[in-house]
Amino acid sequence: MGTQEGKDPGIVTTVRLNQNRPLPLRPLQFCLMFLVLGLGISIVSVNMIRFLGDRTVGPVARSNIILPCFEESDSIEKWIRPPSNLMHKMNDTELFWRASFVPRINQYPIKRVPKIAFMFLTKGPLPLAPLWERFFKGHEGLYSIYVHSLPSYVADWTQFSVFYKRQIPSQVAEWGMMSMCDAERRLLANALLDISNEWFILLSEACIPLHNFRIIYRYISRSRYSFMSVFDDPGPYGRGRYDWNMQPEVTLEQWRKGSQWFEVDRKLAVSIIKDVTYYPKFRDFCRPACYVDEHYFPTVLSIQLPHLLGNRSVTWTDWSRGGAHPATFGNSDITEEFFKRMFEGQSCLYNNQPNNLCVLFARKFAPSALEPLLELSPTVLGF
């Protein structure tokens, strides 16, 4: 009798060398059974790993977590969806750069309903908001609203108001200074982020609409020109404000004046916010008594794109009382006769044809004018 040691450490197998004694069957059956069972488990395990690995580990992680992010950021939705929150973190340089993106193909790959952007340049509250709420009612999808107020002002609009969460990041705007034009450019740039905005109207808290929404939308959308007042004033309040340091970018012959309150289309809006050529000249050399908000946009656009300008404003103001500011109208001024005088005798060119509908908005109206305006608006203003 002898022994034999296996090569694997710790395992010793003793075999009795007895040729005359048969091998026991029960231990052999147990060994064969465990061998077959182990082999079967191994085969099943390998197949299960392959099966579950293909269906669970790789694709689940990629499809449920990673792929949707890439699919969303790479889709057209990224470019056509308006910002969900107007209070972004971009500074003016970043904002103007982002807003200056222009498609080079004129036809949109989506069903685009063009909207009017109503841009309110205010100090704080909008006392005439109830009138505007009535004006906008029922025309959702055809307009958007942007409000630039003092940074310290905290609005308290309810979620049911058209002005709810429509404030944009703002800075202090001083009358007659370049900061006023900065605020207007800021409004334009934020409105340009919505690809559906096609026309842009600058308004103040003292402005009111003179017609219902349908008339104003049709008038703006069918016009071949933008409505910005542009004229050459040879007097002391026009050319007399010109600084010779404006040359060579702006000559005296190119110097223009106009109303602060304008309507421009998308092409002109982009031209305004992307300007880096004329901006430094007006910032440095048009200071009171040169009021830059009356000269910057009219001069630049008349140089760059004069063929797109209607050379008139669609916002009515009364300068008959003289002074640096137009007349303000309060409670006692608001009568049917007041509006009759306003509308009488209007004459202008609309798409190069004579027309008697020339103004769409009016200013300045005091908070006390709200009650009589609400009373007269159904019969006089049409809403």
FIPATI-737592 format. One record per residue (C-alpha): residue number from 1; x, y, z. Coordinates in steps of 0.1 Angstrom, whole numbers, plus 5000, padded with zeros to 4 digits. Layout:
(NUM (X Y Z))
...
***
This chain:
(1 (5000 5000 5000))
(2 (5013 5035 4992))
(3 (5003 5072 4990))
(4 (5004 5099 4962))
(5 (5004 5137 4969))
(6 (4986 5161 4945))
(7 (5002 5193 4931))
(8 (4977 5217 4946))
(9 (4988 5228 4981))
(10 (4966 5217 5010))
(11 (4949 5190 4990))
(12 (4960 5154 4995))
(13 (4944 5125 4980))
(14 (4951 5090 4993))
(15 (4944 5061 4970))
(16 (4946 5026 4981))
(17 (4963 5005 4955))
(18 (4944 4973 4959))
(19 (4937 4957 4925))
(20 (4915 4930 4940))
(21 (4890 4955 4958))
(22 (4865 4973 4936))
(23 (4860 5011 4940))
(24 (4831 5022 4961))
(25 (4802 5034 4939))
(26 (4784 5059 4963))
(27 (4814 5083 4966))
(28 (4819 5081 4929))
(29 (4783 5090 4922))
(30 (4785 5120 4946))
(31 (4816 5133 4928))
(32 (4800 5129 4893))
(33 (4768 5146 4906))
(34 (4787 5176 4920))
(35 (4808 5178 4888))
(36 (4777 5180 4866))
(37 (4759 5204 4889))
(38 (4790 5227 4891))
(39 (4793 5227 4853))
(40 (4756 5235 4849))
(41 (4758 5264 4873))
(42 (4788 5278 4855))
(43 (4771 5277 4821))
(44 (4739 5293 4835))
(45 (4759 5320 4853))
(46 (4779 5329 4822))
(47 (4747 5332 4801))
(48 (4729 5352 4828))
(49 (4758 5377 4831))
(50 (4758 5382 4793))
(51 (4720 5385 4792))
(52 (4717 5409 4821))
(53 (4748 5428 4813))
(54 (4735 5436 4778))
(55 (4700 5445 4789))
(56 (4707 5462 4823))
(57 (4741 5474 4831))
(58 (4751 5492 4799))
(59 (4720 5505 4782))
(60 (4700 5513 4814))
(61 (4727 5537 4826))
(62 (4733 5552 4792))
(63 (4696 5556 4782))
(64 (4681 5566 4814))
(65 (4708 5590 4826))
(66 (4732 5601 4800))
(67 (4714 5599 4766))
(68 (4684 5621 4774))
(69 (4707 5650 4785))
(70 (4726 5648 4752))
(71 (4694 5644 4732))
(72 (4679 5675 4748))
(73 (4709 5698 4744))
(74 (4715 5687 4708))
(75 (4678 5691 4697))
(76 (4662 5721 4681))
(77 (4643 5727 4713))
(78 (4674 5743 4728))
(79 (4673 5771 4702))
(80 (4636 5778 4699))
(81 (4624 5775 4736))
(82 (4622 5809 4753))
(83 (4640 5812 4786))
(84 (4619 5798 4814))
(85 (4635 5823 4839))
(86 (4642 5859 4828))
(87 (4664 5865 4858))
(88 (4695 5850 4844))
(89 (4731 5855 4856))
(90 (4746 5869 4823))
(91 (4763 5903 4824))
(92 (4756 5928 4795))
(93 (4786 5917 4775))
(94 (4775 5880 4777))
(95 (4739 5889 4771))
(96 (4745 5910 4740))
(97 (4768 5884 4726))
(98 (4742 5856 4731))
(99 (4714 5878 4718))
(100 (4733 5886 4686))
(101 (4730 5851 4672))
(102 (4713 5853 4639))
(103 (4702 5824 4617))
(104 (4716 5826 4582))
(105 (4687 5807 4567))
(106 (4656 5829 4566))
(107 (4630 5801 4566))
(108 (4625 5786 4601))
(109 (4624 5747 4604))
(110 (4595 5750 4629))
(111 (4560 5765 4629))
(112 (4568 5799 4642))
(113 (4541 5824 4653))
(114 (4557 5858 4653))
(115 (4551 5878 4685))
(116 (4554 5915 4696))
(117 (4577 5921 4725))
(118 (4563 5948 4747))
(119 (4593 5963 4766))
(120 (4585 5985 4796))
(121 (4612 6008 4808))
(122 (4601 6019 4843))
(123 (4614 6031 4876))
(124 (4592 6008 4897))
(125 (4555 5999 4896))
(126 (4532 6000 4866))
(127 (4502 6020 4878))
(128 (4484 6015 4846))
(129 (4488 5978 4846))
(130 (4450 5970 4849))
(131 (4445 5987 4815))
(132 (4473 5967 4800))
(133 (4459 5935 4815))
(134 (4427 5942 4797))
(135 (4445 5950 4765))
(136 (4465 5917 4765))
(137 (4436 5894 4775))
(138 (4427 5867 4750))
(139 (4458 5872 4729))
(140 (4483 5848 4745))
(141 (4509 5835 4722))
(142 (4511 5867 4702))
(143 (4530 5888 4726))
(144 (4557 5887 4753))
(145 (4564 5912 4781))
(146 (4597 5925 4795))
(147 (4601 5950 4824))
(148 (4633 5969 4832))
(149 (4629 5986 4866))
(150 (4653 5999 4892))
(151 (4673 5970 4907))
(152 (4659 5978 4941))
(153 (4623 5975 4931))
(154 (4606 5942 4941))
(155 (4575 5935 4921))
(156 (4545 5919 4938))
(157 (4525 5906 4908))
(158 (4502 5877 4914))
(159 (4508 5845 4893))
(160 (4476 5854 4873))
(161 (4491 5887 4860))
(162 (4507 5890 4826))
(163 (4535 5909 4843))
(164 (4543 5880 4867))
(165 (4580 5872 4866))
(166 (4586 5894 4836))
(167 (4613 5915 4851))
(168 (4648 5913 4836))
(169 (4681 5918 4854))
(170 (4685 5956 4855))
(171 (4708 5985 4864))
(172 (4701 6021 4873))
(173 (4692 6042 4842))
(174 (4697 6079 4844))
(175 (4677 6103 4822))
(176 (4698 6118 4794))
(177 (4728 6095 4801))
(178 (4741 6064 4783))
(179 (4728 6042 4810))
(180 (4693 6049 4796))
(181 (4704 6035 4762))
(182 (4720 6006 4781))
(183 (4687 5998 4797))
(184 (4669 5999 4763))
(185 (4695 5976 4747))
(186 (4692 5953 4777))
(187 (4655 5951 4770))
(188 (4660 5944 4734))
(189 (4687 5917 4741))
(190 (4665 5898 4766))
(191 (4636 5899 4742))
(192 (4658 5886 4713))
(193 (4665 5855 4733))
(194 (4629 5844 4724))
(195 (4632 5834 4687))
(196 (4595 5840 4682))
(197 (4597 5878 4690))
(198 (4597 5896 4657))
(199 (4588 5932 4666))
(200 (4599 5952 4697))
(201 (4581 5982 4712))
(202 (4596 6004 4739))
(203 (4571 6018 4764))
(204 (4571 6035 4798))
(205 (4549 6031 4828))
(206 (4531 6063 4816))
(207 (4522 6048 4782))
(208 (4487 6035 4772))
(209 (4475 6016 4740))
(210 (4452 6036 4718))
(211 (4436 6007 4700))
(212 (4428 5971 4707))
(213 (4454 5943 4704))
(214 (4442 5931 4670))
(215 (4445 5965 4653))
(216 (4480 5971 4668))
(217 (4492 5936 4659))
(218 (4480 5939 4623))
(219 (4494 5974 4619))
(220 (4529 5964 4631))
(221 (4531 5930 4614))
(222 (4520 5943 4580))
(223 (4543 5973 4579))
(224 (4573 5971 4557))
(225 (4591 5996 4579))
(226 (4600 6000 4616))
(227 (4587 6031 4634))
(228 (4615 6052 4647))
(229 (4615 6089 4646))
(230 (4645 6101 4627))
(231 (4651 6137 4615))
(232 (4678 6163 4609))
(233 (4673 6192 4633))
(234 (4696 6221 4622))
(235 (4689 6241 4654))
(236 (4707 6242 4688))
(237 (4688 6211 4701))
(238 (4698 6191 4671))
(239 (4730 6198 4652))
(240 (4739 6222 4680))
(241 (4745 6191 4703))
(242 (4770 6175 4679))
(243 (4806 6171 4692))
(244 (4833 6171 4665))
(245 (4850 6143 4684))
(246 (4823 6120 4669))
(247 (4843 6120 4637))
(248 (4851 6100 4617))
(249 (4825 6075 4627))
(250 (4797 6101 4627))
(251 (4798 6133 4607))
(252 (4777 6164 4613))
(253 (4757 6156 4582))
(254 (4749 6121 4596))
(255 (4738 6134 4630))
(256 (4701 6127 4637))
(257 (4675 6132 4664))
(258 (4644 6114 4672))
(259 (4619 6102 4699))
(260 (4631 6078 4725))
(261 (4600 6056 4721))
(262 (4603 6033 4691))
(263 (4592 6001 4674))
(264 (4618 5980 4655))
(265 (4618 5946 4639))
(266 (4642 5918 4647))
(267 (4669 5928 4622))
(268 (4671 5964 4636))
(269 (4670 5951 4672))
(270 (4701 5929 4665))
(271 (4718 5958 4648))
(272 (4713 5979 4679))
(273 (4726 5954 4705))
(274 (4756 5943 4685))
(275 (4770 5978 4679))
(276 (4805 5983 4692))
(277 (4816 6010 4667))
(278 (4794 6039 4675))
(279 (4786 6031 4711))
(280 (4819 6045 4725))
(281 (4815 6077 4706))
(282 (4781 6084 4719))
(283 (4790 6073 4755))
(284 (4820 6097 4756))
(285 (4809 6127 4735))
(286 (4771 6129 4739))
(287 (4765 6140 4775))
(288 (4740 6166 4788))
(289 (4731 6190 4773))
(290 (4734 6163 4745))
(291 (4707 6138 4755))
(292 (4720 6105 4741))
(293 (4687 6087 4741))
(294 (4674 6112 4715))
(295 (4704 6107 4692))
(296 (4721 6073 4695))
(297 (4696 6050 4679))
(298 (4683 6074 4653))
(299 (4718 6083 4641))
(300 (4732 6048 4640))
(301 (4702 6032 4623))
(302 (4699 6060 4597))
(303 (4736 6053 4588))
(304 (4733 6015 4587))
(305 (4698 6007 4576))
(306 (4679 6038 4565))
(307 (4657 6019 4540))
(308 (4640 6000 4569))
(309 (4629 6031 4588))
(310 (4595 6047 4586))
(311 (4611 6079 4601))
(312 (4582 6085 4625))
(313 (4571 6072 4659))
(314 (4538 6055 4667))
(315 (4537 6069 4702))
(316 (4518 6101 4707))
(317 (4531 6128 4730))
(318 (4520 6164 4736))
(319 (4549 6190 4736))
(320 (4526 6220 4733))
(321 (4532 6231 4768))
(322 (4569 6235 4763))
(323 (4598 6225 4785))
(324 (4621 6195 4786))
(325 (4593 6170 4791))
(326 (4559 6164 4774))
(327 (4526 6171 4791))
(328 (4512 6146 4817))
(329 (4475 6139 4818))
(330 (4456 6130 4849))
(331 (4420 6121 4860))
(332 (4403 6153 4849))
(333 (4419 6152 4814))
(334 (4405 6119 4804))
(335 (4374 6124 4784))
(336 (4360 6114 4751))
(337 (4367 6149 4738))
(338 (4403 6145 4748))
(339 (4407 6114 4726))
(340 (4387 6129 4698))
(341 (4412 6158 4696))
(342 (4441 6133 4697))
(343 (4428 6113 4668))
(344 (4416 6142 4646))
(345 (4436 6153 4617))
(346 (4461 6125 4617))
(347 (4479 6120 4584))
(348 (4510 6099 4577))
(349 (4524 6074 4553))
(350 (4519 6037 4559))
(351 (4537 6014 4535))
(352 (4542 6045 4513))
(353 (4505 6051 4511))
(354 (4485 6080 4528))
(355 (4468 6068 4560))
(356 (4449 6084 4589))
(357 (4459 6058 4615))
(358 (4493 6071 4626))
(359 (4497 6065 4664))
(360 (4492 6033 4684))
(361 (4502 6044 4718))
(362 (4502 6076 4739))
(363 (4520 6091 4769))
(364 (4523 6106 4795))
(365 (4495 6095 4818))
(366 (4495 6098 4856))
(367 (4483 6071 4879))
(368 (4451 6091 4886))
(369 (4441 6086 4849))
(370 (4436 6049 4854))
(371 (4399 6049 4866))
(372 (4385 6071 4837))
(373 (4407 6052 4812))
(374 (4391 6019 4823))
(375 (4357 6034 4820))
(376 (4363 6047 4785))
(377 (4384 6019 4771))
(378 (4355 5997 4758))
(379 (4340 6025 4737))
(380 (4369 6048 4729))
(381 (4399 6024 4728))
(382 (4381 5993 4716))
(383 (4390 5969 4744))
***
